[in-house]
C-alpha cells in the first residue's frame, strides 16, 4: 500500500479527512458488502426450499419400496450433469457475463422445479419421473455452478474471498439443518406437492437477487474463446498447475468414499425402528448443525495446520464417523457421528474451494472451479452408484462401514499430496503488458500455428541460474497456452540460448499474452535479468503457411520489446 510522503515545509497542513478504517477480515466480514449480503440472504431461502424438497423427493422414492440402487440414483442424477457439463459451462463463465450465465441456468432450474410440482399435484410423480426431473434440474445447476463460484470474487474484495466461500458453505448447511425439518413438517401436514411449490417460490427470490445485482464487467480486449477451445485451454492449464491437479485428485478420492453418507442416509433412517420422514429430516439437520459448528473452527485449524493438514484430519475423522454409523444402529451414536460428519464435510469442501479461488488467476478461475466440481461430483456420482449397489448385497451398515475403511485408506495414500498454501493475492492480478505492436495482414488469425523464439545472451557464470529458471518459465508458458516449449543452446555461438514455444494460432498467442499475471511477469523478468546484451532479448515470431488466407503473402512489423 502506498504511504503519503512527509510535508516538505514547516507550514501547518490542512486537516485531512480521516481515512476509512480497513475492514478486518473475519468469518462475517463479507456480509458488510451489500451485493454479497442480499444474494446470501436470498440464497439461504433458496437452499431452505431445496433441502425441504430433497426430503420429499427422497421419501417418495423410499416409500415406493424402491431398490437401494434406485434410491442412490437420485444422487447420480443430481451429480452427472455437473460432471459432464461443468467444464463447458466454465468456459461460458470465463468468457461471458457471469450474471447472465447464472440467470440462464437458474431459469432452467426453476422450470424443472415447476415441472416436478405440476407432476406432483397431478399424481404422476413416481421414482422414474422424479429421477428424470432431478436430472433436468441438475443441467441448470451445471450452468449456474461455475459462474456462481467464480462470481464470489466480484461481490467482495479479494481479501474477503475465503470468508465469503466459508459463509456460502455455512448458508448451505444452515439450510441443511433447518430445511429438512421444514420439509418433514410440510410433508406430513400438506403433502409432497406443496413442498415442491415452496421450493419454486424460494428459488424465484434468488433469481430476483441475481437480476438486481449490478456488477462491473471486466474489460475484454479479445473475442471470447469457443467452447471446445476453452475446454482444451483449461485442461492444459490444469496439466501444468499444481493447485488444480492436486485439488482434483484429492476431491475425487474424497467424494468417492464420502458419497456413501448422502446416498445411504435415507435408507439408514428408513431401516431404523420407527423410521420416518421426520427421522430422516432430523439426521440431515444433525449434519447441517455439525457443519455450522465446524465452520467456526475452519479458519483457526487451517491457520495452525495448513490446508493439507486440515483436509487430512477432517477426512480421517469422517472415515471414523462412517465406521461408527455402519457398525452401530444406536441413535445415541448415530447423531454425534452425524454432527462430526457435518463439520468434517464443510472443512474439506470449503478448503478445496478457497484454495482454487485464491491460487488461480481470474482468466481461468471459473474453469478451474468447474474442474474441481467435476472431480468432486464425479466422485459423488460414481460412489453413490457403487455404495448403492453394495448396500443391496452387504446391507446399509456394511456399505457404510466399507466406505469408512476406504476413506481412511485414501487419507493415508494421499497424505503426501500437499496443497500449496496461500500466496500474495496481487501476484495473480493481470499484468499491464499490451499486446505486441505487430501489424498483421493477409493471414487467418484463428488458424495456423505460431512459432515464437526468444534469443538470450547468457554468460557462463549465469548458466546454473538459467537452468534453475527454465522449469518455472516452461510451466508458465504451457499454463498460459503454449502447446510445446523448449530451451536450446546455440552450438556455434558462445552464450546464445533460444527459448522456443509453439502456440495454436495468432489469436491464441494474443490470449496467451493477455493472460499474463504479475507472478508470470516476475518469472520473465528473472530470466531477462540473466541476459547480458545491451539490447532486450531478440524475439522472432513465425506464422505457419496454413494461416495464409488466400493472399499473396503477409508481413509483420516486429517489436523486440514484446515477449
N, C-alpha and C positions, 0 to 999 in steps of 0.2 A: 504494500500500500504506500502511495506517495505521501510524504510528510511536508507541511508548509515550511518554507525557509524562514530563517530569522530575519527580523527587521534590520535594515542597513542604516537607520538613523536613530537618534535618541528621542524623536518626536513621539508623543503618545499616539498610539494607533487607534483607529476607530474600533469600537467594540464589535466584535464579530459574533454572528449568531452561533449559538452552541450547536455543534454537530449532533445529528440524531444518533442516539446510542445504538450500537450494533446489537442486533437481536441475538441473544445467546442461543446456541444450538442445543435443543433438548428434544425429548420424545414428542412433546406437544407443540413445539415452536412452529411447525408448518401450518397449524390452524390459525395463525395470526395473518396469513395471506388470504385475502377474500376469495380468489378463484379456487384455491385448493379447499378452503373451508366449505364453500357452497357445494362443490362437487362431492366432497367427502360425506356431507350430510345426506345428499340425495342418493349417493351410492350405498349408504347404510340402509336406507329404506328399501332400495332395490335388492340388496343382499338379504334383508329380512324376508322379502317376498319370495326370493329364490329358494331359501332354505325351508320356508314353510311349504313351498311347492314340492321340494325334494322329499319331504316326509310323506306327503300324499302320494307321490309317484311311486316311491319305494314300497309303500304299504299296499298299493293296488297290485303290484306285481307279486308281493309276498303272499297276500291273502288269496290270490288266484291259484294258489298251490303250484306256482311255477318252480322249475328246477333251479338248483343253486347256480347253474351256468347261466340261465336266463336272467336271474337276479343280478348277477355280476355283469351282464351285458349292458346294463344301464351305464355303468362306468365306462365300458368300452365305447358305447355310442357317444357319450359326452366327451371322450378324450380323443377319439380317432381323427375328427376334422382338425383339431388343434395340432395333431402330429403331421397330417398330410398337407395342410394349407398354410401353416403359420409362416413358413419361410417366404411364400409368395405374398402373403398379406404384409409381412415385414418389409418387403421391397416397396409396396404401396405406401406404407407409413413413413419410410425414409425419403421418398421422392415426391409425395403429395401432402396436402394439408391434413394433418393428423386428426383435426377436429372433424372434418368432413368424412374421413375414413371411419372414424368411430360412429358417427351418426348413421352411416350406411349400414354398418354391421349391427348396430342396435335396432335399426328398423327391421332387419331380418329376424333378430331375436324376438322382438315384440310380435311380429307376425306369427312366428312359431308358437309363442305363448297363447295368442288368441285362438290359434287352431286347436291347441290342446283343450282350451276352455270350451270351445264350441263342441268338440267331441265328447267332453265330459258331461256337459248339460244334455247332449243328445243321447247319452247312454251308450256311446260307441267306443269308449276308451278301454282298450284291452292291452295286455302286455306287448303284443307286437306293434300295435299302432302307437303306443306310448314310447317304445324304444325308437321307432322311426321318427316321431316328433322331436324327441330329445336330440336325435342325430341332426335334424334340420336346425334346431336352435343352436347346436354346437358349431354349425357352419358360420352363423352370425358371430358367435363368440370368437371363432378363429380370426375373423376380420377385425374385431374390436381389440383383442388382447395385445398384439404388438404395439399398436398405436397408443393404447391406454397406458401401457408400461412406459413407453418412451416419452409420453407427454408429461410424466411426473416432473421431469426437469424443467418443463416450461411453466409449471404452476408455482414453483418455489425456487429460490436461489440454489445454486449447486451445493452449497454447504449444508443445506437442509434436506437434500435428496434422500439420504439414508434414513432420516427420521420420518420423511414422508412415506417411504416404502414400508417402514415398520408400522406407521399409522394405518396405511391401507390394509396391511395384514391384520391389525387389531380390529379394524372395521369389519373385515370379513369374518373374524372369529367372534366378535360381539354378536353379529347376526347369526352365526352358527350356534351360539349359546342360547339366544332368545328366539330366533326364527323357528326352530323345530318345536318349541313349546307352543308358539302361536299356531303353527301348522297342526300340531296334535289337538289343540283345543278346538280349532275351527273344523278339523276333520271329524271330530266326534260330535260337534254341535250342528254343523251345517252340511258337511259332506265335502268330497273332493272338488267338485266343480267350483265352489265358492273360494276355495284355497287358490285354485288356478287363476280365478278372476282377480283376487287380491294381488297376486304377483304381477299381473298385467298393469294394474294401476300404479304399483310401486315402481315398476320399470319405466313407465311413462314419465315419472318425476325425474329420473336420471337423464332421460333424453332431453327434457326441458333444461336441466342444468348445463349439459354439454352445449346445447343450442345457444344459450345466452352467454357462454364463455367467449370472450373476445381475446384471441391470442395474437401475439406479434409473429407474423410469418417470417421465417428466416430468408435471407437473401439467397436466391438461386441464380448462379451465373451460367449454368449449363442446363441443357434439356434433361428431363428425367430418364433414368435407365429403363430398359424393357424388363419385363418380369423375369424371363429366363436369364438374361444378362445380369440382373441384380442378384438373383439367387446364386449364380456361379461366383460373383464377386464376394458374397457373404461366405460361401464355403471356402473360398481361397483365403479370406481373412481369418476364418476360424482355424484353418490348417496351420497358419503361421502365428497364431495368437495363443499364448499360454492360458490366458484368462478364460476365454470361451471354450477352449478344448478341455481343460480340467473341469470346468463347471458342468459341461455337457456329460462327461464321463461319470462324474460322481452323482449328478442329478438323476441320470437314467438308472444307475445301480440302486440309488435310494428309492426311487419310485417303484421299481420292480418288486421290491420286498414290502415297502410300506403300504402299497396299494391294498394289501390284504385287509388292513384296518377298515377302509371305506367300503370295499367290495363285500365284506362278510358281516359288517356290523348289523344290517337289518336281519340277517339270519341268526346272528347271536342273540338279538333281542327276541326274535320270534320263537327260538328253541327254549328260551328260559321259561320256567314255570310262571304262568300268569303273564307271558309276553304279550305286549300290545303296542299300538302306535305310540301311546304315551311313554312307555319304557324306552322305545327307540328314540323318541324326542329327548328324553332325559339323558340318554347316552350321548347323543350329538351335543346336547347342551354342556355335558361334562367336558367333552373335547374342546368346545368353544371357550368355556370358562378357563380351562387349563392354558389355552393359547393366550388369553387375555393376561393371565397372571404371569405366564412365561415372557410376554413381551416386555414386562418391566425389567427383566434381568438380561435381555439380549445384549443391549449396549454395554453393560458392565462386564459380562462374561467375555464378549468379543474384545473389549479393551484389554482384558487381562490375558486371555489365551490366544487371541488372534482368530481370524475367520476359520482357518482349518481346524484349530483346536475346538472351537465351538461346534462345528459341524460334526466332527468325530464323536465328541462327548454326547451331543443330543441324539445322534443316530444310534449310538451304543445303548443309551438309556431307553430309546424307543424299542430296540430289539428286546430288551428285558421286559418291557411292558407287553409286547406281543406274546412273549412266552407265558407271562402271568395270565393273560386273557385266555390263552389256549389250554393251559394246564389246570385252571380252576374255573368253576362255574359260579362262584360266590359273588354276589353283588358287592359285598364289603371289600373284595379285592378288585373287582372289575372297575368300579368307579374311581378309586385312586389311580389305577393304571391308566384309565382314560384321561384323567386330569393331567398326569405326567406326559401322556402321549401328545395331548394338545400343545403343551409347552414346547416339547421337542420338535413338533411339526413346524411351528412358527419360527423357531430358532433356525432350523435348517433352511427353509424356503426363503425367509426374509434375508438371510445372509447371502444365499446364492444370488438373489435378485439385486441386492445392494451392491454386491461385488461387480456384477455386469454393468449396473448403472454408473458406478463411479470409475471404472477402469477401462471403459470402451469409449472411443470418440463418437461424437454426435452423428457423423455421416453414416455409421453402420449400427447405431445403437438399437433401433427397432428390430433389425435383422438378427443381431446378436441375442436380444431378448427373445425373439421368436425361436431361434435355435435352442436356447435354454428351455423354453416352454415345450418345444418339440421333444427334447430329451426327457424332461420330467413327465410329460403326459404320455410319451411313448412308453416309458416305464410303467406308468399307472395303467395304461390300456392293456399292455402285454401281461402285467402282473395280475390285473383284475380277471382276465380270461384264465390265466394259469391257476390262480388260487380258487376261482370259482369251480374249475374242473377238479382240483384236488379236494375241495370240500365235498364233492359228490362221492368221492371214494374214501377219503380219510376222515370225513366229518368236519364240521366247522372248527372244532377245537384243535384237531390235528393239523388243519391247514394254517391256523393262526400260529401254532407252535412252530411249524415248519418255516413260516415267514420270519419269525423271530430269530431262528437259527441262521437262516440265510442272510438276514440283515446284519447280524453280528459278524459273520464271516466277511461280508462286504466291507465293513468298517475296518477290519484287520488288514484286508488285502489292499485297500486304497488309502491307508493311513499316511503313506509317504507321498501321495499325490497332493502336494501342498498348493493352496491358492495364494497368489500374490496378495500382499497387503496393500493398504491404501497408498496412493501417490498424490503428488501435488495436482489439484484439480486444474490449475491454469495450464499445465503442460499438455492437456488434452484439447484445449481450445484450438480453433483453426488458425494456422499461421497466415499472416497477411502477405503471402507471396503471390504476385499476379501471374497469370498465365504467360508463357514465353511470347515475346514480341515477334511472332512469326506470321507472315502473311502467306496463306496457303491458297493455291489456285489450281484448278484442274484435276483434283483428286477427291475421292469419296472419303469423308471423314469417319464414316461408320464401318468401312471395310478396308482390309489391307493392314498388315502388321506394321508396327513402328519399332525400329531398332535404334536405341539410344546408346551412345558411347561417351563416357566422360574420361578425359585423359588427365592424369595427375603426374607431377614430378616429385618423387619421394626419395629423400636422402637415405643412405644405407642405415644410418643410426636410428631412423624412424620406422624401419620395416617391422619390428615387433609390434609397435603401436598400430600400424596399418592392419596387420594380421588380426590383432585383437578387435579392431573396429569393424572388420569385414562382416562378422556374424550379425551384429545389430543392424548394419546397413542392409545386408541381404534380407533380413526379416522385414525391415521397414518397407523396402521396395516391393516385396512379394505381398505383404499385407495390403498395401495400397493399390495393387492392381497389376504388377508385372507378372508375366507368365513364366519367364526364365530370368536368371541373374547369374553373372559370373564376374570374377575379378582376374584379369590377365596381366602377366608381366611381359613387357616387350624384350625379346632376346637380342635385339640388335641395337637398342639404345639404352644406355645405363640409366636406371632410376625411373623409367617411364612405365606407368601402370595404367591400365584401362578398365574402368567399370563398364560393363556391357549388360543391358537388360532389354527384354522384348516385351512389348505391350500389344494387346489385341488390335487396337485401331487408334487413329489420331484422337478421336473423341474420348476414348478410354484413357489416353495419355493425358489429355487435359483434365479429366476427372481425377486422375492419379495425383496431379499437381494440386488440384483444388482440395483434396483430402488431407493434405499435409498439416500436421499439428505442430505445436511448439516443441513437443518432445521429438518429433521426427526431424524438425529443423535443427535441433541440438545435435542429433546424430550426424546430419550432413555437415554442420559447422565443425564438428570434431574431426571428420575426415578431411575437410578442406583446410583445417589448421595444419595438417601434415604436409600440405602441398608447398613446395619450395620455390615455385616460379613467381616472378613479379606480377604477372597477369593471372586472372582467375583461371581455373581448370577449363580446358577447351571442351566444348560439348558439340557433338555432331548428332544429328537426327536424320534417320533414313526411313523412307516410306516405301512399302512394298509396291511392286508393279501392279498388284491386284487392286490397289486403290485408284489406279488410273480410271477416270470416269469418261472414257471415250475421247479424251482430248489429246492433242499432240504432245503434251508434256506438262510439267509442273515446275514451280520454282518455290524456293524457301529463302527467306531472309533470316539469317542466323543471329541469335543473340547469345553470346558466350556466357553471359552472367546467369542465365536461367538454367536450372537443373531439373 
